[in-house]
């Protein structure tokens, strides 16, 4: 009888639960994950096999010791229990259905049954959630989402309070980089400081919103400081290439005339201050190294391509226009993309070119991916240690409740069989108990497991 229950659990209940788990893991959970920008969610063989082994081993371990106890009981030990015989049918004793008897057997000790269900639920849900999260956010997709370029060179001068930024990217260095055959494209970002003459009527509302967001002084106090030192009302002219201009075009509501931008007739204002549309279609007068210049603002974007910032919003101009203006400019960063995603050779060659100058910072997508792989392995070790702890608690609780229950039910089975209940009816009752456990497990997974997994992954 106990072997029959074990056989049923291993051949019917567990496989059915695994099939339902796979269905929801591959259909419902990935759909929810996609809604918050996680991609490439798929079936992970390691997580699946470990889940199956955990359930199978838990079942075998929990039933081994209770079966030994049950087999050691005799009819004499079951004395004191009496159930009047009834017609042998699909009904149990006293006309009670076998399904009802099975249901009562399961919930005789509600507290222990609850603890077992909760502990198993926590162990399996934690295991699936952690492994799904870690394996779905693979290093390639994660890095691509946060770093679209393959290689970035950064000008690190001017970081100190008294240090002035300097040009570290020479023409020879740039030409040497471009000579590499695997270079697909190169995007240069330059900057030039500018000062705008402050006008109360024109800039007060912008200045008020700026101080509310970034500063702890009043707008009036800020105005007084600017009047004392007009150079405080400064920003930067940012030179960008065609690729960056096209990326900005995709994200602004009103399209900018491409020919006018390349000709230097218009510029794009960059700020994250809300409601700055009052600058659109207006001409800004600014001073660059004593040279008075004018630019018509065609649009406003919050897409920042430069780390430089002042009180005045930055102005994006085409890089060739900046050169033609004859004003000094400094390259802030150079972004490179390769023809191959795994171009490790070109990656190392560029490092060799620029490593001679410690004023140049290097950010490599391949290096970040390598670091990411190491981090994922460490996270897996820690997460699986946590899951192992949950599993140990679950197994202990499961063994405890099954052991205590089987001791009590062994007497019941013995007396039921001695007063006329057939083995077939007992097997049916045990089968119904297994079905109830299966239904409860699936129900808890559907009602609680999926929302918990969704909340965990979204967080």
N, C-alpha and C positions, 0 to 999 in steps of 0.2 A: 504493500500500500504506500509506504513512504517512498520506495523506489519509483512507484508509478507517479507520485506527485513530483519527484525530482525530474523524472523523464518528461513529464508534461511541461514543466517550467523551462527545461532546456531545449525542447523540440518545438513547442508551440508558443508559449507565452513570451519568452525572451526574443525569439526571432520576429514575432509580430510587433513587439515593442521597438525593436531595432529598425524594422521597415518603416514604421510610423515616424520614428525619430529622424531617419534619413530624409523622409519626405518633407518634414517641416524644416529640417536643417538646410536643405537645398532649395526649398521653394519659398517659404514664408520669411524666415530670418534673413536670407540674403536680400530679399526685396526691401525689407525695412532698413538693412544696413546701407543699401545704395542710396536711400533717401538722405543720409547724412554723409555722403561723399566717401564711402569706403568701396573700393572696387576689387574685382577679381576674387569674389567669394566663391569657393568651390569645395568639392569633397576632398577631405584630407584623410588619407588611408591610415596614417598613424593614429590620429584621434579616434577614428572609427574602430580600429582593431583593439585599441586600449579600452575603449568603452565596453566593447563586447566581452573582453577578457575580465574586466572589472565585475560586470554583472554575473558572468558565469562562475567566477571564482567565489564571489560573495555568496551565491546560492549554494554551491557545493560545501563551502566551509560552514555556513550557517546550519545546514541540514545534517552534517556528519555526526556531530556530537549529540543532538537531540534524538536521532534515529537509534543510536546506541543505548540511550536511556530508555526509549520506548520499548525496544526489543527485550529489555531486561525485566519488564513488568509482567506480573501474572494476574490471573483472574481474581485471586484472593485479594490482591492489593486494590482491586476495583470495587470491593464490597461497600455497601452503603448507598450505591447509586442504583436507581430502578426506573426503568421506562417500560410501561405496559406495551406488549406487542401489538402490532397493527398489520393490516393487510399489506403484503409486499407489493409495492407499486412504485410509482415515481414519488410517492409521499414517504416521509420519514415516519418516526413514531409519533403517536398522538395526532396523526393527520397533518403534521407540520411538513411543509415542502422541504426538500433537500436544500433548495436555494436559501430558504429562510434560516435553516439550521447552519448552513455555511456562513451566512452573513452574521449570525449571532456568535459563531465561533471566532470570527475575526475580531469582532468588537467587544469581546468579553473584557478585555483590559484596554480601554480606549486610550489611556495615557501612553502606554507602551507602544500601541499601534501607531499613534500619532508621531511619537518620537522616531520610530523606524522610518516611516514615510518621509518625514521632514529631513532626516539625516541623509537618506539615500538621494532625495531630491537635491539637497544642497551639494552633495558630492558630485553627482552627475552634471548638474547645471553649471557648477563652477568649472568643472573640467571642460565641458563643451564651450562655454563662453570664453574662457581664457585662450584655449587653443584656436577657436575660430577667430578671435580678435588678433592674436599674434600672427597666425598664418595668413590671414586675409590681408593684413597690412604688411606685405612683403617689402623688402628694402628698396626694390626698384621703383615701385609705384609711389611709395612714401616720399622718397627723395625727389622723384620727378614732379610731384605735386608741390613741393616746397622750393625746388631749385630747377627752374626750366632750362638753365644754361649748363653746359658741360664743364666749363672752366671759367673762373672769374679771377682777374688780377685787380687788386685794390691798392690805391695810393694811400699809404698810412702816414704821410707827413701832415703836419698841421693839427695833430691830435692833442698836443699840449697847449696850455693856455697862452704861452708866449711864442710858441713855434709857428712860423708861417708855412702854409702849404707850398710845396715845390713840385716842379715837373719832374717826375721820375721815369715816365715812359717816353723814351727818345724815339725818333723816327727810325733809327737803326734797329732798335729792339722790336718795334712794331713790324718792320719789314722782315726781320728774321723770323718772327712768329708766323707771318703770312706766307712765308716760303715753305712752311710745312705742308706736305701734300694732303694730309687728313683734315685740314681746317676747312670747315664748311662755310662758316660766316663769322664775322667779327663785328661787334657793336661797341662803340666807344662813347662814354659819357664824360663830358667836360663841364666845368663850372667856372663862372666868373662872378665875383661879388658886385652887387649894384646897390645904389642908394636912390630912393625915391623921395622927392620933396613932399613933406607931409602937409596935407590940406585938411582942416577940420571938417568941412562940409562934405568932402569927398571920401574920407577914410575913417571917420569917427565910428560909424556902425561896425565896420570890419574890425577896427581896433578894440572896440568894446567886446565883441565876441571872442577875439583872440585872448584878451586878458582874462575873460571868464573861464576859458578852457585851460589855459596854460600858466597863468601868472596869479600871484596872490596879492596884487596891488590893484587899486582902482584905476579906471580908465583915465580919470582926471590926472592922477599922479603919473601915469604912463605918458600922457600928453606933455606934461611939464618936463619930464625927462627927455623926451624927443626934442622939445623946443630948446633945451639946454645943449643937447648934442644931436643934431639932425642925422648924424651917421648911424644912430641906433635904429632908424627906420630903414632897414636894409634887407636884402634878399639875395638871390642868385639867379643869374642867367644860365640855364642848363642847355648845353648843346646835345642834341640827340640825332640818331640816324634814321633812315627810312623804315627799318624794321620796327623800331620802338614807336615811331609815329603811327604806323599801321596798327600796332597793339592798342595804342591810346584811342585811335579812331573807333575800334570795335566796342569800346566801353563807354563812350560818351553819347548822350542822346542825340545831339545835333552834330552832323558830320561837318568837318572842316575842309575847306577847299584845298586840295592837295597841292595844286600848282602855286597858289598864293603862299602856302606855308614854305614850300621849297624856295620860293623867290624872296622870302623874308618880309613879305607884306603883312603877315599876321603871325601871332604867337598863341600859345596855349598856357593858361594860368594853372598852376598846381598848388592846391591847398586842401586840407581836410576840414576846414571851417565851413559849417553849413551855411547855406543861403548866401553865397558870394556871387550870384548871377548878375549883380549890379555892375560887375566889371566887364561883362560880355558886351561886345560892340563898342567899347570905349578905348580911347588911346591913352596909354600910360607913358608918362615921361620919366625917364630914369637916367641916372648918372653912373657911368662906368669909367673909373680911373680918370675923372675929369672930363669925359666926353659925354655930351648930352645926346641921348638917343630916344626915339619914340617907337612904340609898337602897339598895333591894334590887337586887342584880345578877341579871339574868335570863339573860345570855349573855355570851360573850367573843368578840370579833372582832379580826382583824389588819388590817382595812380601815381605813386612816387617812384621815380627811377633813380633818385639821388638821395644820399644821406645828409646833404647840406640843407640847412634851414635857418631862416631868420624871421623877423616879425612880418616882413613883406612876403607874400606868396612868391614862389619861384616861377620863372617864366621859361617855357620850353621854346627853343628856337632850333631850326635846322642847323646841323653842325657846320655845313659849308657857309651858311650865312654868318655864323659866329666868326669864322676865319676871315671872311670878306670885310667884316666890320673893323678889322685891324686892332682889336682889343686883346689884351693878354688873357689867355685861358689855360687851365690846367686839367689834364685828364684825371678824373676821379677813379674810374674803373674801366676795365676792358673785359667784355664778356665774349667767350668763345664757344662755338659749337662744332663738334666733330662729325665726320661722315659715318663713323661707326660708334655705337654705344660703348663698346669695350676697347676703345683705342688707348690701351695702356701705354703703348710705346710713345705715342705723341704726347700723352699726359706727362710722361717722365721727361721727354725732350724739352717741353715748355718749362718745366720746373728747373731744368738745367740752365735754360736761358736766363731766367729771372732770379734764380737763387743767389746769384752774386750780389744782389742788392737787397739788404734786409729792410728797406723801406717799402717793399712791395709785399703785400699779403696775398696768399694763395688759397683759393677755395676750389676744391676739386670734387666733382660729383662722384667719381669712382672711389675716392678716399672716404667720402661720407657713407657711401654704400657699404664699404668694407667695415667701417665702424658700426654701421647699423646692423650688419649681420652678427657681429659679436654681441651687440646689445640684445638682439632677439634671442640668442642662445642663453644669455644670462637671465632674461625675463622668463624663458621657458623653464629653466631650472628652478627659479623661485616659485613660479606659478604651480608647477607640478608638485613641488614640495607642499604647497598649501593644499592642493587637491588630495595628496596622499594623506594628509592629516584628516581631512574631511572623510576620506574613504575609510580610514582606520576607525574613526568614531562611528561611521555608519555600520561597519561590519560588527563592531562590538555590540551596538544596540540591536542589530538584526539577530545576532546569535543569542543575545540575552532574551529577547522576547519570544523567539521561536523555541528556545530551550524551556522557558517557563511554561509556555503554552502547550508544548507537546507532552510535558509531564502530566499536566491536568487532563489533556485529551486522550492520553493513552488509556487511562482508566475508563473513560467514556467509550472509546472504540471497543475495548474489551467487553464491557457489559452489554453494549449495543449488539455486538456479534453473538454474545452468549444467549441473548433473549430473542434472537430471530432476525436481526437486521443483516441482510446479505452483504457479502464483500462488494458486490456490484454497486449496491446503494452507497456503501461507504466510499467506494472509488468515485462515484458521481458527486458525493458531497465534497470530497477533497478537490475534485476537478472544479466544482463551482467556487470553492474558496480561492483556487488559483485564478479563476476568471475574474473574481471580485478584486483581487490584488492587482490584476492586469488592468482592469477598467479604472480603478482608483489611480494607478500610476500614470496611465495615459491622460486621465482627466486633469490630474495635478500638473502634468507637463503642458497640456494645452492651455489651461486657465492661468497658471502662474509661471511656468517655465519660460514661455515665449516672451511675455512682458518683462520678466526679470532679465532675460538675455538681451532684449532690445534696450532696456534701460542701462544695463551694464556696458554694452558696446557703445551706446551713444555717449555715455559719460566719458 
